């Protein structure tokens, strides 16, 4: 009787999880929304399986990797980034899956980038599209995109950029002097 109860619990959990994960086509079509229109067809797309694990949904021939919305997140968000950033992004996902907090992940990757263990390109781009998803149709309301240009170890002094936000749409340098130094460009929400 105990084994039957455990089996029912496991099956119920699996069915609930499977229902919460959008199908592959929806994950792909939503993930590439963060990419420029002309790069969408050739982008590699990562998404989620029924266990909530990141998996390859589509192998692309282009320069971008797009990541589908995490179904366990409270807000809709998809991202596309240059393929040379994938080792860095994959390492972040790996450390997060270990239950590490943001600071520990940041410090670990900082050390690994400085030592040469973790490759990080000198210049690369990330685009993040956020909004509110209609769960029935998959339509994203109030969608807006922010842009990130990674320039590891840059500072305000080396770039001439402010190290603090100046206002909607103005570029500024976030995480200056670290491996995660990047230019943030956040256009005003529509």
Buried (B, 14 or more C-beta within 10 A) or exposed (E): EEEEEEEEEEEEEEEEBEEEBBEBEBBBBBBBBBBEEEBBEBBBBBBBEBEEEBBEBBEBEBBBBBBBBBBEEEEBBBBBBBBBBBBBBBBBBEBEEEEBEEEEBBEBBBEBBBEEEBEBBEEBBBBBBBBEBEEEEBEBEEBBBBBBBBBBBBBBEEBEBEBEEEEEEEBBBBBBBBBBBBBBBBEEEE
